[in-house]
C-alpha cells in the first residue's frame, strides 16, 4: 500500500459513513490547501528578502 492509500484507509476507519471517493476528495482538498499555504509562505519570504536587499545600504 502507498502512503495515500494508508491515509484514505485511516480516514475511512475514523469515519465509516464516508465513501472511498469522498475520503479521496477530502485528502485531495487538504493537499491543495497545504500546497497553497506553502506557496504563500514562500512568496512572503521572497518578498521580505527582496525588501531587505533594496533597503540594504550600499558599501
N, C-alpha and C positions, 0 to 999 in steps of 0.2 A: 504494500500500500504506500501511496505517496503521502506527503505531509498534508496536502489539501484534502485528500480523502479522509485522513485521520480527523481533521478539523470538522469536516462535514459529519462524520460519524459521531464525534463528540457532541456537536450541536444537536443532532437528532436524538442522541441519548438523553440530553438535558431537556429537550422539548419534543416529546414524542408526537405531538399533534402536527408538527411541520412535515411537509413532504420533502423528498430529497431535492427537488428542483427549487423549492423555497429556501432551503438551507444553503444551497449553492449560490443563489441570488443574494442572500444576506451576506455571505462571505465575499462575494464579488464587490458588493457595495462598500463593505468595510475596507477592502483593499484599495478601492478607488479613493475613499476618504483619506486613508493613510498616505497614498501617493501624493494627493493634493496637499496634505499638510506638510510633507517633506519638501515638496516643490516650493511651497510658500515660504517655508523656513529658509531654504537655500537662497531664494530671491531676497529676503530680508537681510541675510548675512552678506550677500554680494553687494547690496545697496549700501550697507554700513561700511564695507571695505572701500567702496568707491568714494563715499563721502569722506572717509578718513584720509584717503590718498589726496583728494582735492584740497583738504584743509591743512595738509602737512606743509610746514614752511620749507621753502627751497633752501638748500645749503650750498 
